[in-house]
Amino acid sequence: MAISEGGLLTDEIRQKVWPKLLNVNTNDPPPISGKDLRQVSKDYQQVLLDVRRSLRRFPPGMPEQQREGLQEELIDIILLVLERNPQLHYYQGYHDIVVTFLLVVGEKLTASLVEKLSTHHLRDFMDPTMDNTKHILNYLMPIIDQVNPELHDFMQSAEVGTIFALSWLITWFGHVLSDFRHVVRLYDFFLACHPLMPIYFAAVIVLYREQEVLDCDCDMASVHHLLSQIPQDLPYETLISRAGDLFVQFPPSELAREAAAQQQAEKTAASTFKDFELASAQQRPDMVLRQRFRGLLRPEDRTKDVLTKPRTNRFVKLAVMGLTVALGAAALAVVKSALEWAPKFQLQLFP
C-alpha cells in the first residue's frame, strides 16, 4: 500500500503503519533522559537555530502557541536521539525529517521512529564526515546515464555535479517541497523501500526535467540554478512509479562501479541490513523473487527477462525489498515465507 498509487492516504493509517515498516514496538518508547540535555548537548545551539528557522514546515494557520509547543518537542526529541546514540552526528536538515514524523505521529511515537530511522536509513548522513553522503550522491549520474546518456553527457559537460540534490537527499525532500501532502507521500514510499531509493527519486526528477536542462546554457551556474529550484507541481505518483522501476532495472549493485568512492560502499546504509547483504549475494533484486517464480514457470519461460513480466510483479519485488531492509535479520524467515505465497496471492489478485 505504501508503494502503490496514493500511498497510505491518511495520517491515521500512517500512525499504525510507519512503526511497522520500521519494526518499532510502539509500547516501548525510549526512556526519558535524566540529564538536562539542553545544558549538556554540544548540538543544542545548532538544533535551536535550525528549529527556529523551520516555521514553513508547520501547517499554515496553526496557532502560534501550538507551533511553539511543537518546536520545543522537536528540540527535545532530536537531543534525546543524539544523547542515546553518541555515534550519530547532527546535520543541518535532520530537523526537517524529524518534524515530518512529529506532525504525523505525535511526540510519543516520533522519538522511537526517528531513532530507528537514524541508525538505519539515515545512518550515512550522520557520520562525522560527509564521505558516505557524497558516495550516495555519486549514484545519481550513473542512474541518469543508464536512462538518458544525452542528458548525462550534457550535465557532465556543464560540470554541474550533484550538490544541487544534497538537500533533497538528506531531508527526504522535506526541506524543498512546500505541500506537506507530497512530503508524507514520499515518506510512505521511502520507508517501504531500500535506503537508497531517495537517490533514485532524485534521478527521476532530473530525467523528468530533461528538456528544461537541455535548453539551459551548458555551464555549471545555469544548470545548477535550474535544478536547485525544484518544481512544486511534479507528477509525484508517476515519478514514484518510475523510481521503483529504475531501482529494479538498475539496482545499486550494478551501479557501484560507476559511483565514485566505491571503496566506501561497504559502509553505506545498505550494509547495516544483514538480511539485505544475504539477499544481495544474488545482487539483482529481482533474483529474490525469481528463485521462487522459477519453479512455477515452464522451462521455455525461465530465460525471459524479469522486466517483461507484468508490472504487478514490481510491487511484490519492491515490497519484499522494503521488508528485508526495514525489518532486520529476524525477518528473514518471514520474508522467506512471504516469497512462497506471494506468487499465488498475486495470481489471485491479478488474474
C-alpha atoms as a printed R data frame, in Angstrom:
    type eleno elety resid chain resno      x       y       z
1   ATOM     1    CA   MET     A     1  0.000   0.000   0.000
2   ATOM     2    CA   ALA     A     2  2.842   2.409   0.812
3   ATOM     3    CA   ILE     A     3  4.431   1.707  -2.559
4   ATOM     4    CA   SER     A     4  1.316   1.654  -4.721
5   ATOM     5    CA   GLU     A     5 -0.571   4.682  -6.029
6   ATOM     6    CA   GLY     A     6 -1.766   7.076  -3.353
7   ATOM     7    CA   GLY     A     7  0.369   5.647  -0.584
8   ATOM     8    CA   LEU     A     8 -1.068   5.304   2.906
9   ATOM     9    CA   LEU     A     9 -3.676   8.022   2.262
10  ATOM    10    CA   THR     A    10 -4.195   9.338   5.813
11  ATOM    11    CA   ASP     A    11 -2.128  10.189   8.869
12  ATOM    12    CA   GLU     A    12 -4.288   7.846  10.934
13  ATOM    13    CA   ILE     A    13 -3.121   4.942   8.793
14  ATOM    14    CA   ARG     A    14  0.471   6.201   8.859
15  ATOM    15    CA   GLN     A    15  0.403   6.223  12.665
16  ATOM    16    CA   LYS     A    16 -0.218   2.476  12.543
17  ATOM    17    CA   VAL     A    17  1.899   1.538   9.520
18  ATOM    18    CA   TRP     A    18  5.069   3.631   9.829
19  ATOM    19    CA   PRO     A    19  6.068   1.874  13.086
20  ATOM    20    CA   LYS     A    20  5.547  -1.497  11.405
21  ATOM    21    CA   LEU     A    21  7.654  -0.505   8.409
22  ATOM    22    CA   LEU     A    22 10.454   0.407  10.812
23  ATOM    23    CA   ASN     A    23  9.832  -2.598  13.075
24  ATOM    24    CA   VAL     A    24  9.340  -0.372  16.116
25  ATOM    25    CA   ASN     A    25  7.459  -1.545  19.201
26  ATOM    26    CA   THR     A    26  5.061   1.315  19.920
27  ATOM    27    CA   ASN     A    27  4.620   0.112  23.509
28  ATOM    28    CA   ASP     A    28  8.303   0.517  24.328
29  ATOM    29    CA   PRO     A    29  9.269   4.194  23.896
30  ATOM    30    CA   PRO     A    30 12.857   5.260  24.649
31  ATOM    31    CA   PRO     A    31 13.271   6.298  28.282
32  ATOM    32    CA   ILE     A    32 13.433   9.990  29.040
33  ATOM    33    CA   SER     A    33 16.942  11.108  29.858
34  ATOM    34    CA   GLY     A    34 17.623  12.164  33.411
35  ATOM    35    CA   LYS     A    35 20.011  14.841  32.153
36  ATOM    36    CA   ASP     A    36 19.189  18.399  31.178
37  ATOM    37    CA   LEU     A    37 20.106  17.808  27.559
38  ATOM    38    CA   ARG     A    38 19.793  21.459  26.641
39  ATOM    39    CA   GLN     A    39 22.585  22.204  29.068
40  ATOM    40    CA   VAL     A    40 24.932  19.353  28.207
41  ATOM    41    CA   SER     A    41 24.410  18.724  24.487
42  ATOM    42    CA   LYS     A    42 27.085  20.102  22.171
43  ATOM    43    CA   ASP     A    43 24.469  20.285  19.403
44  ATOM    44    CA   TYR     A    44 21.845  22.282  21.290
45  ATOM    45    CA   GLN     A    45 22.640  25.705  19.856
46  ATOM    46    CA   GLN     A    46 22.658  24.474  16.263
47  ATOM    47    CA   VAL     A    47 19.458  22.483  16.773
48  ATOM    48    CA   LEU     A    48 17.821  25.540  18.327
49  ATOM    49    CA   LEU     A    49 18.786  27.739  15.374
50  ATOM    50    CA   ASP     A    50 17.532  25.200  12.836
51  ATOM    51    CA   VAL     A    51 14.233  24.652  14.628
52  ATOM    52    CA   ARG     A    52 13.625  28.391  14.912
53  ATOM    53    CA   ARG     A    53 14.066  28.636  11.147
54  ATOM    54    CA   SER     A    54 11.592  25.833  10.498
55  ATOM    55    CA   LEU     A    55  8.413  27.923  10.570
56  ATOM    56    CA   ARG     A    56  7.470  27.000   6.992
57  ATOM    57    CA   ARG     A    57  7.395  23.312   7.910
58  ATOM    58    CA   PHE     A    58  4.337  23.802  10.090
59  ATOM    59    CA   PRO     A    59  0.821  23.961   8.634
60  ATOM    60    CA   PRO     A    60 -0.337  27.470   7.633
61  ATOM    61    CA   GLY     A    61 -2.762  28.880  10.128
62  ATOM    62    CA   MET     A    62 -1.532  26.779  13.057
63  ATOM    63    CA   PRO     A    63 -1.923  28.807  16.279
64  ATOM    64    CA   GLU     A    64  1.392  30.283  17.365
65  ATOM    65    CA   GLN     A    65  1.220  28.721  20.811
66  ATOM    66    CA   GLN     A    66  0.676  25.257  19.336
67  ATOM    67    CA   ARG     A    67  3.520  25.710  16.864
68  ATOM    68    CA   GLU     A    68  5.907  26.885  19.579
69  ATOM    69    CA   GLY     A    69  4.972  23.865  21.680
70  ATOM    70    CA   LEU     A    70  5.753  21.537  18.776
71  ATOM    71    CA   GLN     A    71  9.077  23.285  18.210
72  ATOM    72    CA   GLU     A    72 10.031  22.650  21.838
73  ATOM    73    CA   GLU     A    73  9.078  18.981  21.413
74  ATOM    74    CA   LEU     A    74 11.139  18.862  18.228
75  ATOM    75    CA   ILE     A    75 14.244  20.108  20.040
76  ATOM    76    CA   ASP     A    76 13.821  17.611  22.870
77  ATOM    77    CA   ILE     A    77 13.328  14.651  20.515
78  ATOM    78    CA   ILE     A    78 16.435  15.458  18.492
79  ATOM    79    CA   LEU     A    79 18.597  15.893  21.587
80  ATOM    80    CA   LEU     A    80 17.260  12.654  23.092
81  ATOM    81    CA   VAL     A    81 18.077  10.610  19.986
82  ATOM    82    CA   LEU     A    82 21.575  12.096  19.832
83  ATOM    83    CA   GLU     A    83 22.173  11.501  23.531
84  ATOM    84    CA   ARG     A    84 21.102   7.855  23.270
85  ATOM    85    CA   ASN     A    85 23.234   7.294  20.169
86  ATOM    86    CA   PRO     A    86 26.565   9.083  20.600
87  ATOM    87    CA   GLN     A    87 27.843   7.590  17.327
88  ATOM    88    CA   LEU     A    88 25.366   9.801  15.461
89  ATOM    89    CA   HIS     A    89 26.297  13.335  14.458
90  ATOM    90    CA   TYR     A    90 23.689  16.017  13.932
91  ATOM    91    CA   TYR     A    91 23.481  17.614  10.497
92  ATOM    92    CA   GLN     A    92 21.523  20.607   9.261
93  ATOM    93    CA   GLY     A    93 18.408  19.244   7.622
94  ATOM    94    CA   TYR     A    94 17.900  16.435  10.130
95  ATOM    95    CA   HIS     A    95 15.208  18.508  11.827
96  ATOM    96    CA   ASP     A    96 13.258  18.567   8.548
97  ATOM    97    CA   ILE     A    97 12.848  14.806   8.768
98  ATOM    98    CA   VAL     A    98 12.059  14.781  12.484
99  ATOM    99    CA   VAL     A    99  9.384  17.460  12.175
100 ATOM   100    CA   THR     A   100  7.621  15.412   9.490
101 ATOM   101    CA   PHE     A   101  7.311  12.492  11.879
102 ATOM   102    CA   LEU     A   102  6.257  14.789  14.717
103 ATOM   103    CA   LEU     A   103  3.403  16.269  12.679
104 ATOM   104    CA   VAL     A   104  2.190  12.841  11.562
105 ATOM   105    CA   VAL     A   105  2.577  10.532  14.569
106 ATOM   106    CA   GLY     A   106  2.994  12.873  17.549
107 ATOM   107    CA   GLU     A   107  5.715  13.245  20.156
108 ATOM   108    CA   LYS     A   108  5.361   9.832  21.806
109 ATOM   109    CA   LEU     A   109  5.996   7.814  18.656
110 ATOM   110    CA   THR     A   110  8.396  10.212  16.948
111 ATOM   111    CA   ALA     A   111 11.328   9.558  19.278
112 ATOM   112    CA   SER     A   112 11.120   5.789  18.690
113 ATOM   113    CA   LEU     A   113 10.660   6.019  14.933
114 ATOM   114    CA   VAL     A   114 13.329   8.649  14.376
115 ATOM   115    CA   GLU     A   115 15.844   6.754  16.500
116 ATOM   116    CA   LYS     A   116 15.352   3.637  14.361
117 ATOM   117    CA   LEU     A   117 15.463   5.659  11.157
118 ATOM   118    CA   SER     A   118 18.630   7.456  12.261
119 ATOM   119    CA   THR     A   119 20.502   4.227  12.959
120 ATOM   120    CA   HIS     A   120 19.432   2.676   9.659
121 ATOM   121    CA   HIS     A   121 18.184   4.690   6.657
122 ATOM   122    CA   LEU     A   122 19.830   7.965   7.717
123 ATOM   123    CA   ARG     A   123 22.949   6.454   9.234
124 ATOM   124    CA   ASP     A   124 25.301   7.601   6.461
125 ATOM   125    CA   PHE     A   125 24.208  11.221   6.767
126 ATOM   126    CA   MET     A   126 25.044  11.165  10.490
127 ATOM   127    CA   ASP     A   127 28.711  10.257  10.157
128 ATOM   128    CA   PRO     A   128 31.327  12.760  11.358
129 ATOM   129    CA   THR     A   129 32.239  13.460   7.710
130 ATOM   130    CA   MET     A   130 30.215  13.714   4.503
131 ATOM   131    CA   ASP     A   131 32.139  10.949   2.739
132 ATOM   132    CA   ASN     A   132 29.285   8.445   2.699
133 ATOM   133    CA   THR     A   133 26.741  11.110   1.817
134 ATOM   134    CA   LYS     A   134 28.885  12.062  -1.173
135 ATOM   135    CA   HIS     A   135 29.131   8.415  -2.103
136 ATOM   136    CA   ILE     A   136 25.329   8.107  -2.206
137 ATOM   137    CA   LEU     A   137 25.082  11.274  -4.300
138 ATOM   138    CA   ASN     A   138 27.522   9.676  -6.705
139 ATOM   139    CA   TYR     A   139 24.853   7.157  -7.708
140 ATOM   140    CA   LEU     A   140 22.805   9.946  -9.270
141 ATOM   141    CA   MET     A   141 24.712  10.368 -12.515
142 ATOM   142    CA   PRO     A   142 25.072   6.645 -13.288
143 ATOM   143    CA   ILE     A   143 21.282   6.241 -12.975
144 ATOM   144    CA   ILE     A   144 20.749   9.148 -15.364
145 ATOM   145    CA   ASP     A   145 23.349   7.728 -17.739
146 ATOM   146    CA   GLN     A   146 21.550   4.393 -17.909
147 ATOM   147    CA   VAL     A   147 18.301   6.064 -18.973
148 ATOM   148    CA   ASN     A   148 19.372   9.145 -20.905
149 ATOM   149    CA   PRO     A   149 23.026   9.295 -21.979
150 ATOM   150    CA   GLU     A   150 22.477  12.588 -23.795
151 ATOM   151    CA   LEU     A   151 21.253  14.306 -20.626
152 ATOM   152    CA   HIS     A   152 24.065  12.716 -18.627
153 ATOM   153    CA   ASP     A   153 26.718  13.960 -21.075
154 ATOM   154    CA   PHE     A   154 25.224  17.463 -21.096
155 ATOM   155    CA   MET     A   155 25.345  17.643 -17.295
156 ATOM   156    CA   GLN     A   156 28.875  16.305 -17.272
157 ATOM   157    CA   SER     A   157 29.924  18.929 -19.805
158 ATOM   158    CA   ALA     A   158 28.319  21.617 -17.656
159 ATOM   159    CA   GLU     A   159 30.250  20.262 -14.647
160 ATOM   160    CA   VAL     A   160 27.162  20.757 -12.509
161 ATOM   161    CA   GLY     A   161 27.987  17.911 -10.143
162 ATOM   162    CA   THR     A   162 25.375  16.594  -7.710
163 ATOM   163    CA   ILE     A   163 25.345  19.140  -4.877
164 ATOM   164    CA   PHE     A   164 22.033  20.521  -6.147
165 ATOM   165    CA   ALA     A   165 20.434  17.279  -4.877
166 ATOM   166    CA   LEU     A   166 22.060  17.308  -1.428
167 ATOM   167    CA   SER     A   167 19.131  18.903   0.412
168 ATOM   168    CA   TRP     A   168 16.732  16.584  -1.419
169 ATOM   169    CA   LEU     A   169 18.581  13.545  -0.187
170 ATOM   170    CA   ILE     A   170 19.374  14.411   3.427
171 ATOM   171    CA   THR     A   171 15.876  15.746   4.206
172 ATOM   172    CA   TRP     A   172 13.975  13.173   2.117
173 ATOM   173    CA   PHE     A   173 12.701  16.198   0.137
174 ATOM   174    CA   GLY     A   174 11.052  17.629   3.268
175 ATOM   175    CA   HIS     A   175 13.034  20.858   3.007
176 ATOM   176    CA   VAL     A   176 12.261  21.573  -0.649
177 ATOM   177    CA   LEU     A   177  8.586  20.635  -1.048
178 ATOM   178    CA   SER     A   178  6.032  23.129   0.194
179 ATOM   179    CA   ASP     A   179  2.976  20.838   0.175
180 ATOM   180    CA   PHE     A   180  3.043  18.572   3.213
181 ATOM   181    CA   ARG     A   181  0.845  16.008   1.435
182 ATOM   182    CA   HIS     A   182  3.597  15.399  -1.086
183 ATOM   183    CA   VAL     A   183  6.223  15.098   1.637
184 ATOM   184    CA   VAL     A   184  4.388  12.387   3.583
185 ATOM   185    CA   ARG     A   185  3.547  10.558   0.354
186 ATOM   186    CA   LEU     A   186  7.258  10.302  -0.372
187 ATOM   187    CA   TYR     A   187  7.946   9.188   3.196
188 ATOM   188    CA   ASP     A   188  5.448   6.343   2.717
189 ATOM   189    CA   PHE     A   189  7.428   5.245  -0.316
190 ATOM   190    CA   PHE     A   190 10.899   5.649   1.163
191 ATOM   191    CA   LEU     A   191 10.042   3.865   4.410
192 ATOM   192    CA   ALA     A   192  8.794   0.844   2.466
193 ATOM   193    CA   CYS     A   193 11.853   0.636   0.210
194 ATOM   194    CA   HIS     A   194 15.625   0.388   0.121
195 ATOM   195    CA   PRO     A   195 17.605   3.169   1.868
196 ATOM   196    CA   LEU     A   196 18.950   4.353  -1.494
197 ATOM   197    CA   MET     A   197 15.508   4.905  -3.003
198 ATOM   198    CA   PRO     A   198 15.650   8.702  -2.412
199 ATOM   199    CA   ILE     A   199 18.571   8.972  -4.841
200 ATOM   200    CA   TYR     A   200 16.551   7.102  -7.462
201 ATOM   201    CA   PHE     A   201 13.702   9.547  -6.915
202 ATOM   202    CA   ALA     A   202 16.155  12.429  -7.313
203 ATOM   203    CA   ALA     A   203 17.255  10.912 -10.617
204 ATOM   204    CA   VAL     A   204 13.709  10.646 -11.971
205 ATOM   205    CA   ILE     A   205 13.117  14.324 -11.161
206 ATOM   206    CA   VAL     A   206 16.150  15.283 -13.234
207 ATOM   207    CA   LEU     A   207 15.076  12.928 -16.021
208 ATOM   208    CA   TYR     A   208 11.567  14.387 -15.969
209 ATOM   209    CA   ARG     A   209 13.057  17.858 -16.473
210 ATOM   210    CA   GLU     A   210 15.244  16.724 -19.356
211 ATOM   211    CA   GLN     A   211 14.091  19.354 -21.854
212 ATOM   212    CA   GLU     A   212 14.462  22.197 -19.366
213 ATOM   213    CA   VAL     A   213 18.018  21.103 -18.623
214 ATOM   214    CA   LEU     A   214 18.987  20.711 -22.276
215 ATOM   215    CA   ASP     A   215 17.551  24.152 -23.042
216 ATOM   216    CA   CYS     A   216 19.902  25.698 -20.459
217 ATOM   217    CA   ASP     A   217 23.256  27.191 -21.229
218 ATOM   218    CA   CYS     A   218 25.779  24.401 -20.800
219 ATOM   219    CA   ASP     A   219 27.523  25.825 -17.764
220 ATOM   220    CA   MET     A   220 27.544  24.969 -14.106
221 ATOM   221    CA   ALA     A   221 25.798  28.115 -12.862
222 ATOM   222    CA   SER     A   222 22.834  27.853 -15.236
223 ATOM   223    CA   VAL     A   223 22.193  24.142 -14.774
224 ATOM   224    CA   HIS     A   224 22.709  24.252 -11.012
225 ATOM   225    CA   HIS     A   225 20.297  27.175 -10.673
226 ATOM   226    CA   LEU     A   226 17.626  25.353 -12.655
227 ATOM   227    CA   LEU     A   227 17.908  22.036 -10.841
228 ATOM   228    CA   SER     A   228 18.165  23.525  -7.369
229 ATOM   229    CA   GLN     A   229 14.740  25.120  -7.863
230 ATOM   230    CA   ILE     A   230 12.543  22.045  -7.629
231 ATOM   231    CA   PRO     A   231  9.057  22.438  -9.203
232 ATOM   232    CA   GLN     A   232  6.137  22.088  -6.821
233 ATOM   233    CA   ASP     A   233  3.730  20.628  -9.406
234 ATOM   234    CA   LEU     A   234  5.585  17.426 -10.178
235 ATOM   235    CA   PRO     A   235  3.541  14.323 -11.153
236 ATOM   236    CA   TYR     A   236  4.507  12.565  -7.941
237 ATOM   237    CA   GLU     A   237  2.736   9.267  -8.490
238 ATOM   238    CA   THR     A   238  4.247   8.897 -11.941
239 ATOM   239    CA   LEU     A   239  7.723   9.691 -10.616
240 ATOM   240    CA   ILE     A   240  7.353   7.315  -7.677
241 ATOM   241    CA   SER     A   241  6.391   4.526 -10.039
242 ATOM   242    CA   ARG     A   242  9.311   5.384 -12.317
243 ATOM   243    CA   ALA     A   243 11.779   5.399  -9.420
244 ATOM   244    CA   GLY     A   244 10.621   1.934  -8.416
245 ATOM   245    CA   ASP     A   245 11.031   0.704 -11.982
246 ATOM   246    CA   LEU     A   246 14.561   2.109 -12.209
247 ATOM   247    CA   PHE     A   247 15.550   0.506  -8.915
248 ATOM   248    CA   VAL     A   248 14.518  -2.902 -10.241
249 ATOM   249    CA   GLN     A   249 16.198  -2.327 -13.610
250 ATOM   250    CA   PHE     A   250 19.405  -0.775 -12.271
251 ATOM   251    CA   PRO     A   251 19.937  -1.881  -8.644
252 ATOM   252    CA   PRO     A   252 22.720  -0.237  -6.619
253 ATOM   253    CA   SER     A   253 24.943  -3.273  -7.024
254 ATOM   254    CA   GLU     A   254 25.027  -2.749 -10.786
255 ATOM   255    CA   LEU     A   255 25.837   0.951 -10.466
256 ATOM   256    CA   ALA     A   256 28.540   0.663  -7.824
257 ATOM   257    CA   ARG     A   257 31.399   0.530 -10.298
258 ATOM   258    CA   GLU     A   258 30.342   3.816 -11.816
259 ATOM   259    CA   ALA     A   259 29.754   5.525  -8.494
260 ATOM   260    CA   ALA     A   260 32.791   7.395  -7.240
261 ATOM   261    CA   ALA     A   261 34.441   6.324  -3.969
262 ATOM   262    CA   GLN     A   262 33.357   2.734  -4.487
263 ATOM   263    CA   GLN     A   263 35.674   1.637  -1.701
264 ATOM   264    CA   GLN     A   264 33.243   3.272   0.749
265 ATOM   265    CA   ALA     A   265 30.295   1.177  -0.421
266 ATOM   266    CA   GLU     A   266 30.553  -1.326   2.397
267 ATOM   267    CA   LYS     A   267 29.961   1.490   4.889
268 ATOM   268    CA   THR     A   268 26.712   2.730   3.371
269 ATOM   269    CA   ALA     A   269 23.322   2.248   4.980
270 ATOM   270    CA   ALA     A   270 22.536  -0.849   2.939
271 ATOM   271    CA   SER     A   271 25.343  -2.727   4.668
272 ATOM   272    CA   THR     A   272 23.707  -2.266   8.067
273 ATOM   273    CA   PHE     A   273 20.939  -4.619   6.987
274 ATOM   274    CA   LYS     A   274 22.364  -8.114   7.346
275 ATOM   275    CA   ASP     A   275 19.431  -9.642   5.550
276 ATOM   276    CA   PHE     A   276 19.981  -7.373   2.567
277 ATOM   277    CA   GLU     A   277 23.594  -8.470   2.446
278 ATOM   278    CA   LEU     A   278 22.400 -12.053   2.236
279 ATOM   279    CA   ALA     A   279 19.884 -11.256  -0.481
280 ATOM   280    CA   SER     A   280 22.447  -9.252  -2.423
281 ATOM   281    CA   ALA     A   281 24.625 -12.337  -2.827
282 ATOM   282    CA   GLN     A   282 22.388 -12.694  -5.859
283 ATOM   283    CA   GLN     A   283 22.966  -8.933  -6.452
284 ATOM   284    CA   ARG     A   284 19.930  -8.343  -8.694
285 ATOM   285    CA   PRO     A   285 16.873  -7.533  -6.530
286 ATOM   286    CA   ASP     A   286 14.607  -9.455  -8.887
287 ATOM   287    CA   MET     A   287 16.583 -12.626  -8.142
288 ATOM   288    CA   VAL     A   288 14.992 -12.835  -4.710
289 ATOM   289    CA   LEU     A   289 11.613 -13.453  -6.266
290 ATOM   290    CA   ARG     A   290 12.865 -15.102  -9.417
291 ATOM   291    CA   GLN     A   291 14.078 -18.078  -7.403
292 ATOM   292    CA   ARG     A   292 10.519 -18.671  -6.255
293 ATOM   293    CA   PHE     A   293  8.942 -17.976  -9.610
294 ATOM   294    CA   ARG     A   294 11.356 -20.330 -11.359
295 ATOM   295    CA   GLY     A   295  9.591 -23.402 -10.039
296 ATOM   296    CA   LEU     A   296  6.266 -22.168 -11.410
297 ATOM   297    CA   LEU     A   297  7.459 -21.281 -14.924
298 ATOM   298    CA   ARG     A   298  7.627 -23.503 -17.961
299 ATOM   299    CA   PRO     A   299 11.243 -24.216 -18.980
300 ATOM   300    CA   GLU     A   300 10.973 -22.030 -22.070
301 ATOM   301    CA   ASP     A   301  9.846 -19.102 -19.925
302 ATOM   302    CA   ARG     A   302 12.689 -19.284 -17.444
303 ATOM   303    CA   THR     A   303 15.095 -17.370 -19.627
304 ATOM   304    CA   LYS     A   304 12.777 -14.397 -20.117
305 ATOM   305    CA   ASP     A   305 13.922 -11.167 -18.541
306 ATOM   306    CA   VAL     A   306 12.046 -10.162 -15.406
307 ATOM   307    CA   LEU     A   307 11.240  -6.779 -16.918
308 ATOM   308    CA   THR     A   308  8.921  -8.464 -19.432
309 ATOM   309    CA   LYS     A   309  6.697  -9.699 -16.616
310 ATOM   310    CA   PRO     A   310  3.523  -7.792 -15.683
311 ATOM   311    CA   ARG     A   311  4.071  -4.612 -13.740
312 ATOM   312    CA   THR     A   312  2.316  -6.075 -10.702
313 ATOM   313    CA   ASN     A   313  5.452  -8.147 -10.087
314 ATOM   314    CA   ARG     A   314  7.330  -4.900  -9.455
315 ATOM   315    CA   PHE     A   315  5.143  -4.104  -6.467
316 ATOM   316    CA   VAL     A   316  5.820  -7.502  -4.943
317 ATOM   317    CA   LYS     A   317  9.567  -7.075  -5.546
318 ATOM   318    CA   LEU     A   318  9.675  -3.614  -4.034
319 ATOM   319    CA   ALA     A   319  7.529  -4.687  -1.108
320 ATOM   320    CA   VAL     A   320  9.802  -7.628  -0.371
321 ATOM   321    CA   MET     A   321 12.876  -5.391  -0.740
322 ATOM   322    CA   GLY     A   322 11.254  -2.957   1.678
323 ATOM   323    CA   LEU     A   323 10.601  -5.731   4.161
324 ATOM   324    CA   THR     A   324 14.125  -7.082   4.027
325 ATOM   325    CA   VAL     A   325 15.793  -3.722   4.574
326 ATOM   326    CA   ALA     A   326 13.322  -2.449   7.171
327 ATOM   327    CA   LEU     A   327 12.747  -5.418   9.456
328 ATOM   328    CA   GLY     A   328 16.261  -6.622  10.144
329 ATOM   329    CA   ALA     A   329 17.753 -10.086  10.204
330 ATOM   330    CA   ALA     A   330 14.940 -11.546  12.304
331 ATOM   331    CA   ALA     A   331 12.569 -11.026   9.392
332 ATOM   332    CA   LEU     A   332 14.370 -13.405   7.057
333 ATOM   333    CA   ALA     A   333 12.116 -16.302   7.973
334 ATOM   334    CA   VAL     A   334  9.030 -14.156   7.475
335 ATOM   335    CA   VAL     A   335 10.276 -12.914   4.110
336 ATOM   336    CA   LYS     A   336 11.064 -16.467   3.056
337 ATOM   337    CA   SER     A   337  7.513 -17.484   3.851
338 ATOM   338    CA   ALA     A   338  6.145 -14.430   2.094
339 ATOM   339    CA   LEU     A   339  8.078 -15.303  -1.035
340 ATOM   340    CA   GLU     A   340  6.476 -18.719  -1.052
341 ATOM   341    CA   TRP     A   341  2.904 -17.393  -1.032
342 ATOM   342    CA   ALA     A   342  3.467 -14.170  -2.974
343 ATOM   343    CA   PRO     A   343  3.099 -15.661  -6.479
344 ATOM   344    CA   LYS     A   344 -0.147 -17.462  -5.567
345 ATOM   345    CA   PHE     A   345 -1.502 -14.402  -3.800
346 ATOM   346    CA   GLN     A   346 -0.592 -12.231  -6.762
347 ATOM   347    CA   LEU     A   347 -2.367 -14.551  -9.184
348 ATOM   348    CA   GLN     A   348 -5.496 -14.347  -7.049
349 ATOM   349    CA   LEU     A   349 -5.428 -10.555  -7.024
350 ATOM   350    CA   PHE     A   350 -4.336 -10.043 -10.593
351 ATOM   351    CA   PRO     A   351 -5.658 -12.983 -12.675
